[in-house]
Amino acid sequence: MSISLPLFIARRIYRNNGGEKGVSPPAVRVATVSMALGLAVILLSVSIVDGFKKEVRNKVIGFGSHIQISNFDSNNSYETHPICISDTLYGFLKIFPNITQIDRFATKPGMVKTEHDSQAMIFKGVDENYNWDFFQQNLLEGRIPNINPDSTSTEVLISRLFANSMNLKLNDSFIAYFINNENVRFRKFNISGIYGTGFADYDKIYILLDIKQIRRLNLWDSDMVSGLELRVKDYGQVDVTNEVLFSELHKRKDRQGNTFYTRSIRELNPSLFAWLDVLDINTLVIFVLMFLVAGFSMISGLLIIILERANMIGILKTLGQSSENIRKIFLYLAARIVGKALLWGNLIAITVCIVQKQTGVLHLNPDVYYLTEMPVEINLWYILLINLGVFAATLLALLLPSMLVARISPAKTIRFE
């Protein structure tokens, strides 16, 4: 099997480099370690940010779904104007592309009063077909409220944060007061379950209950709701699906002449998603800084190797080898060093991610980060693209020091060792 001379010499230098005395072995080790750690930091940053964005996004979606359809006149208030849901509209949404789940909901502000304290809360009513998966995953005590289409349930699901602030526990009862047309009405509810998502902005305001309670308080008909929550199959198509739905539904009106208004989860929480988008900028800054540090170390290491091999370069030029071929020797050598650094960098990053994913050893303050554990998301496509990008960018950066080969004079290097 034939092999090119530059590649053969590069392999010999790489294998013998560690056993020779000189400056290059420790310089190469420093460059390799620097690049490996730099890549590990980059991969960990991307994995953590990606995992953090996904976890926070899933919590927001758990409370509000991907897309909401409501009354155009609701004006972002929890005291909503209802829309009437017909079988025709429901059937249209059921076969709409990318939509997998449709949930009816109704919200109403209320005041919860106990012997110890009082607190304003948002009561969110849902029906018997509601998708409880999110709250089931975050259920801490008890069970999900039992909602029956033939009766009105008094069971509610409250958050741990609310329970602690009001000194309530599982199976306790409390009185809630509501205002409707300047009249104060009250209801007694029983706590069937307690949930905790770690997302304090939502945990501290939401109580879930039977939607028929909200309809009775508001004197609504059985087809009236505050809105519909739609879940989609592909989150990446949320905005597209929302735009198509908006264009289709703004032509329709319900039986009372109300206009339908569709909004995506990003439109419902613009400041939160803008904050999540800023995290991508932080990742980019880390990427640039780590690449500069690792690139500088690699360039320094290659320069040291070239200078230590100046005598060899002179002999090769004397024997008729071109500067281009000699440059290839050091680029092949650099590729081997970079490859080794990438291998160790990937190994470190993936090991840390797997350990954290399995054990959750690194914790976070949920009051600040909305999560109790540091999230990680191992995306093989991201890892592959980052490795290819770092490898290509590093070799391009090493083209400059390799050009030093052309400036080395054979006569001077052979005369002086």
C-alpha positions as CSV (number, residue, x, y, z in Angstrom):
1,M,0.0,0.0,0.0
2,S,1.6,3.3,-1.1
3,I,1.7,6.3,1.1
4,S,2.7,9.9,0.4
5,L,6.0,11.1,1.7
6,P,4.6,14.1,3.7
7,L,2.1,11.8,5.4
8,F,4.8,9.2,6.2
9,I,7.1,11.9,7.7
10,A,4.3,13.4,9.7
11,R,3.5,10.0,11.2
12,R,7.1,9.5,12.2
13,I,7.3,12.9,13.8
14,Y,4.1,12.3,15.7
15,R,5.2,8.9,17.0
16,N,8.7,9.9,18.0
17,N,7.9,13.4,19.3
18,G,7.1,12.4,22.8
19,G,10.4,10.5,23.2
20,E,12.7,13.3,22.1
21,K,14.1,16.0,24.3
22,G,13.2,19.5,23.4
23,V,10.5,22.1,23.7
24,S,7.9,20.7,21.3
25,P,6.6,17.7,23.4
26,P,5.2,19.8,26.3
27,A,4.1,22.5,23.9
28,V,2.1,19.9,21.9
29,R,0.6,18.5,25.1
30,V,-0.4,22.0,26.2
31,A,-2.0,22.7,22.8
32,T,-3.8,19.4,22.9
33,V,-5.2,19.8,26.4
34,S,-6.1,23.4,25.7
35,M,-8.1,22.5,22.6
36,A,-9.7,19.4,24.3
37,L,-10.9,21.5,27.2
38,G,-12.0,24.3,24.9
39,L,-14.1,21.9,22.8
40,A,-15.5,20.3,26.0
41,V,-16.6,23.7,27.3
42,I,-18.2,24.6,23.9
43,L,-20.1,21.3,23.8
44,L,-21.2,21.6,27.4
45,S,-22.4,25.2,26.8
46,V,-24.5,24.2,23.8
47,S,-25.9,21.1,25.6
48,I,-26.8,23.1,28.8
49,V,-28.3,26.0,26.9
50,D,-30.2,23.7,24.6
51,G,-31.5,21.6,27.6
52,F,-32.3,24.8,29.6
53,K,-34.3,26.3,26.7
54,K,-36.2,23.0,26.1
55,E,-37.1,22.5,29.8
56,V,-38.3,26.1,30.4
57,R,-40.2,26.0,27.1
58,N,-41.9,22.8,28.0
59,K,-43.0,24.2,31.3
60,V,-44.5,27.3,29.7
61,I,-46.2,25.0,27.1
62,G,-47.5,22.8,29.9
63,F,-49.4,25.7,31.3
64,G,-50.5,27.2,28.0
65,S,-50.0,24.8,25.1
66,H,-48.4,25.7,21.7
67,I,-51.3,27.8,20.3
68,Q,-54.3,29.4,21.9
69,I,-57.6,30.4,20.2
70,S,-59.5,33.0,22.2
71,N,-61.9,35.9,21.8
72,F,-60.4,38.9,20.0
73,D,-61.9,41.2,22.7
74,S,-60.3,39.4,25.7
75,N,-57.3,41.9,25.8
76,N,-54.9,39.5,27.6
77,S,-57.1,39.5,30.7
78,Y,-57.9,36.4,32.8
79,E,-61.5,37.7,33.1
80,T,-62.2,36.7,29.5
81,H,-65.0,37.2,27.0
82,P,-66.2,33.8,25.9
83,I,-66.2,32.1,22.5
84,C,-68.7,29.5,21.4
85,I,-67.2,26.2,20.1
86,S,-69.3,24.5,17.5
87,D,-68.9,20.9,16.3
88,T,-68.0,22.3,12.9
89,L,-65.1,24.4,14.3
90,Y,-63.9,21.5,16.4
91,G,-64.0,19.1,13.5
92,F,-62.1,21.6,11.3
93,L,-59.3,21.8,14.0
94,K,-59.1,18.0,14.4
95,I,-58.1,17.5,10.8
96,F,-55.9,20.6,10.6
97,P,-52.2,19.7,9.7
98,N,-49.7,19.5,12.6
99,I,-52.4,19.8,15.4
100,T,-52.5,16.7,17.7
101,Q,-54.5,17.9,20.8
102,I,-57.3,20.3,21.4
103,D,-58.2,21.3,25.0
104,R,-61.1,23.6,26.1
105,F,-60.3,25.9,29.0
106,A,-61.8,28.8,30.9
107,T,-60.1,31.2,33.4
108,K,-61.4,33.4,36.1
109,P,-59.7,35.5,38.8
110,G,-60.7,34.7,42.4
111,M,-59.7,35.3,46.0
112,V,-58.8,32.4,48.2
113,K,-59.4,32.9,51.9
114,T,-58.5,30.6,54.8
115,E,-58.2,31.1,58.5
116,H,-54.6,32.1,58.1
117,D,-54.4,34.3,55.0
118,S,-56.0,35.3,51.7
119,Q,-54.5,35.4,48.2
120,A,-55.6,36.2,44.7
121,M,-55.4,33.3,42.2
122,I,-56.3,32.4,38.7
123,F,-58.7,29.5,38.4
124,K,-58.3,27.6,35.2
125,G,-61.2,25.3,34.3
126,V,-60.7,22.3,32.1
127,D,-63.0,19.5,30.9
128,E,-62.9,15.7,31.1
129,N,-60.8,15.4,27.9
130,Y,-58.0,17.7,29.1
131,N,-54.4,16.4,28.6
132,W,-53.1,16.0,32.1
133,D,-49.7,14.6,31.1
134,F,-47.7,17.7,32.2
135,F,-49.3,18.0,35.6
136,Q,-49.1,14.2,36.1
137,Q,-45.4,14.4,35.6
138,N,-45.1,17.2,38.2
139,L,-47.6,15.8,40.7
140,L,-46.1,15.8,44.2
141,E,-49.1,14.5,46.3
142,G,-52.5,13.2,45.7
143,R,-54.2,12.8,42.3
144,I,-55.5,14.7,39.4
145,P,-59.1,16.1,39.9
146,N,-61.8,13.7,38.9
147,I,-63.9,15.6,36.3
148,N,-67.0,13.9,35.1
149,P,-69.2,15.2,32.2
150,D,-72.4,14.5,34.0
151,S,-71.6,16.3,37.3
152,T,-69.8,19.3,38.6
153,S,-66.6,18.5,40.6
154,T,-65.4,20.5,43.5
155,E,-61.9,19.0,43.4
156,V,-59.0,21.2,42.6
157,L,-55.3,20.9,41.8
158,I,-53.1,23.4,43.6
159,S,-49.3,24.1,43.6
160,R,-46.9,23.4,46.4
161,L,-46.0,27.1,46.4
162,F,-49.6,28.1,47.0
163,A,-50.2,25.4,49.5
164,N,-47.2,26.5,51.6
165,S,-48.1,30.2,51.5
166,M,-51.7,29.4,52.6
167,N,-50.8,26.6,55.1
168,L,-52.9,24.1,53.1
169,K,-52.4,20.4,52.7
170,L,-53.8,17.5,50.7
171,N,-57.5,16.9,51.3
172,D,-58.0,20.3,52.9
173,S,-60.9,22.6,51.8
174,F,-60.9,26.3,51.2
175,I,-63.4,29.1,50.2
176,A,-62.8,31.1,47.0
177,Y,-64.6,34.4,46.3
178,F,-65.4,35.6,42.8
179,I,-66.8,38.9,41.4
180,N,-69.4,38.6,38.6
181,N,-71.3,41.7,37.4
182,E,-70.5,43.5,40.7
183,N,-71.9,40.6,42.7
184,V,-69.6,38.5,45.0
185,R,-70.1,34.8,44.7
186,F,-68.2,32.1,46.6
187,R,-67.4,28.4,46.2
188,K,-65.9,25.7,48.5
189,F,-63.3,23.5,46.9
190,N,-61.4,20.3,48.0
191,I,-57.7,19.7,47.3
192,S,-57.3,16.4,45.5
193,G,-53.7,17.0,44.4
194,I,-50.6,19.2,44.8
195,Y,-48.2,19.8,41.9
196,G,-44.8,21.6,41.7
197,T,-43.1,22.5,38.4
198,G,-40.4,24.8,39.9
199,F,-41.8,27.6,37.6
200,A,-42.8,30.0,40.3
201,D,-44.3,32.6,37.9
202,Y,-47.0,30.1,37.1
203,D,-47.1,27.9,40.2
204,K,-48.0,30.9,42.4
205,I,-51.1,31.9,40.3
206,Y,-52.8,28.8,38.9
207,I,-55.4,26.5,40.4
208,L,-57.0,23.9,38.1
209,L,-60.6,22.7,38.4
210,D,-63.7,21.6,36.5
211,I,-64.6,24.0,33.7
212,K,-68.3,23.7,34.7
213,Q,-67.5,25.7,37.8
214,I,-66.3,28.6,35.7
215,R,-69.3,28.4,33.4
216,R,-71.7,28.5,36.4
217,L,-69.9,31.5,37.9
218,N,-70.0,33.4,34.6
219,L,-73.5,32.2,33.6
220,W,-72.1,30.7,30.4
221,D,-73.7,28.2,28.1
222,S,-72.2,24.7,27.8
223,D,-70.5,25.5,24.5
224,M,-68.8,28.7,25.9
225,V,-65.1,28.7,26.8
226,S,-62.3,31.2,27.3
227,G,-60.5,29.6,24.5
228,L,-58.9,26.5,23.0
229,E,-55.4,25.2,23.6
230,L,-53.8,23.5,20.7
231,R,-50.8,21.2,20.8
232,V,-48.7,20.6,17.6
233,K,-46.6,17.7,16.5
234,D,-43.6,19.7,15.3
235,Y,-42.6,22.7,17.6
236,G,-40.5,24.1,14.8
237,Q,-43.7,24.7,12.8
238,V,-45.6,26.5,15.6
239,D,-45.3,29.9,14.0
240,V,-46.3,28.7,10.5
241,T,-49.3,26.7,11.9
242,N,-50.4,29.8,13.9
243,E,-50.2,32.1,10.9
244,V,-52.2,29.6,8.7
245,L,-54.8,29.2,11.5
246,F,-55.1,33.0,11.9
247,S,-55.7,33.5,8.2
248,E,-58.4,30.7,8.3
249,L,-60.2,31.6,11.5
250,H,-60.3,35.4,11.2
251,K,-62.9,34.8,8.4
252,R,-65.1,32.8,10.8
253,K,-67.3,34.0,13.7
254,D,-69.1,32.0,16.4
255,R,-72.9,31.9,16.9
256,Q,-72.7,35.2,18.9
257,G,-70.7,37.0,16.3
258,N,-67.4,36.8,18.2
259,T,-64.1,36.9,16.3
260,F,-61.5,34.2,16.8
261,Y,-58.0,35.3,17.8
262,T,-55.0,32.9,17.5
263,R,-51.7,33.4,19.2
264,S,-48.6,31.2,19.5
265,I,-46.9,30.5,22.8
266,R,-44.1,32.9,21.8
267,E,-46.7,35.7,21.3
268,L,-48.3,34.9,24.7
269,N,-44.9,35.1,26.5
270,P,-42.7,37.5,24.4
271,S,-40.4,38.6,27.2
272,L,-39.6,35.0,28.3
273,F,-38.8,33.7,24.8
274,A,-36.8,36.8,24.1
275,W,-34.7,36.0,27.2
276,L,-34.2,32.4,26.0
277,D,-33.1,33.7,22.6
278,V,-30.4,35.9,24.3
279,L,-28.9,32.7,25.7
280,D,-27.8,31.8,22.1
281,I,-25.7,34.9,22.1
282,N,-24.0,33.8,25.3
283,T,-23.2,30.5,23.7
284,L,-21.7,32.2,20.7
285,V,-19.5,34.4,22.9
286,I,-18.2,31.3,24.7
287,F,-17.6,29.5,21.4
288,V,-15.5,32.4,20.1
289,L,-13.5,32.8,23.3
290,M,-12.7,29.1,23.6
291,F,-11.8,28.9,19.9
292,L,-9.4,31.8,20.2
293,V,-7.7,30.3,23.3
294,A,-7.4,26.9,21.7
295,G,-6.4,28.2,18.3
296,F,-3.7,30.4,19.8
297,S,-2.3,27.3,21.7
298,M,-2.4,25.2,18.5
299,I,-0.7,27.9,16.5
300,S,2.0,28.3,19.1
301,G,2.6,24.6,19.3
302,L,2.9,24.2,15.6
303,L,5.4,27.2,15.4
304,I,7.5,25.5,18.0
305,I,7.5,22.2,16.2
306,I,8.5,23.9,12.9
307,L,11.3,25.8,14.5
308,E,12.6,22.7,16.2
309,R,12.5,20.8,12.9
310,A,14.3,23.6,10.9
311,N,17.3,21.3,10.3
312,M,15.0,18.6,8.9
313,I,13.3,21.2,6.7
314,G,16.6,22.3,5.3
315,I,17.7,18.7,4.5
316,L,14.4,18.0,2.8
317,K,14.7,21.1,0.7
318,T,18.2,20.2,-0.3
319,L,16.9,16.8,-1.4
320,G,14.5,18.5,-3.7
321,Q,11.3,18.6,-1.7
322,S,9.1,21.6,-2.4
323,S,7.9,24.0,0.3
324,E,4.4,22.9,-0.5
325,N,5.2,19.2,0.4
326,I,7.0,20.2,3.5
327,R,4.0,22.4,4.6
328,K,1.8,19.3,4.1
329,I,4.0,17.4,6.7
330,F,3.1,19.9,9.4
331,L,-0.5,20.2,8.4
332,Y,-0.9,16.4,8.6
333,L,0.9,16.5,11.9
334,A,-1.5,19.3,13.1
335,A,-4.5,17.3,11.9
336,R,-3.4,14.4,14.1
337,I,-3.0,16.6,17.1
338,V,-6.3,18.3,16.5
339,G,-8.0,14.9,16.0
340,K,-6.7,13.7,19.3
341,A,-7.8,16.9,21.1
342,L,-11.3,16.5,19.6
343,L,-11.5,12.9,20.7
344,W,-10.7,13.8,24.3
345,G,-12.9,16.9,24.2
346,N,-15.9,14.9,23.1
347,L,-15.2,12.2,25.6
348,I,-15.1,14.7,28.5
349,A,-18.3,16.6,27.4
350,I,-20.4,13.6,26.6
351,T,-19.4,11.9,29.9
352,V,-20.4,14.9,31.9
353,C,-23.7,15.2,30.1
354,I,-24.6,11.5,30.6
355,V,-23.6,11.6,34.3
356,Q,-25.7,14.8,34.8
357,K,-28.7,13.4,32.8
358,Q,-28.7,10.1,34.8
359,T,-27.9,11.5,38.3
360,G,-28.8,15.2,38.3
361,V,-25.8,15.8,40.6
362,L,-25.6,19.5,39.7
363,H,-28.4,21.5,41.2
364,L,-29.9,24.9,40.4
365,N,-31.9,27.4,42.4
366,P,-35.5,27.1,41.1
367,D,-36.3,30.7,42.2
368,V,-33.7,32.0,39.7
369,Y,-33.5,29.4,37.0
370,Y,-37.0,27.8,37.1
371,L,-35.3,24.4,37.4
372,T,-34.0,22.3,40.3
373,E,-31.3,20.5,38.2
374,M,-28.9,21.6,35.5
375,P,-30.5,20.4,32.3
376,V,-28.5,18.9,29.4
377,E,-29.7,18.0,25.9
378,I,-27.4,15.7,23.9
379,N,-27.9,16.5,20.3
380,L,-25.7,14.4,18.0
381,W,-26.2,16.7,15.1
382,Y,-25.0,19.7,17.1
383,I,-22.0,17.7,18.3
384,L,-21.1,16.6,14.7
385,L,-21.4,20.1,13.3
386,I,-19.4,21.7,16.1
387,N,-16.6,19.1,15.7
388,L,-16.5,19.6,11.9
389,G,-16.5,23.4,12.3
390,V,-13.7,23.4,14.9
391,F,-11.6,20.9,13.0
392,A,-11.9,22.9,9.7
393,A,-11.5,26.3,11.4
394,T,-8.4,25.2,13.3
395,L,-6.7,23.8,10.2
396,L,-7.4,27.0,8.3
397,A,-5.9,29.0,11.2
398,L,-2.8,26.7,11.0
399,L,-2.1,27.5,7.4
400,L,-0.4,30.8,8.4
401,P,2.3,29.3,10.7
402,S,2.9,26.5,8.1
403,M,3.9,29.2,5.6
404,L,7.0,29.8,7.7
405,V,8.4,26.7,6.0
406,A,9.0,28.7,2.7
407,R,11.1,31.3,4.6
408,I,13.5,28.7,6.0
409,S,16.9,28.7,4.2
410,P,18.5,25.2,3.6
411,A,22.0,26.5,3.8
412,K,21.6,28.2,7.2
413,T,19.6,25.4,8.8
414,I,22.0,22.6,7.7
415,R,25.1,24.6,8.9
416,F,23.6,25.3,12.3
417,E,21.7,22.7,14.3
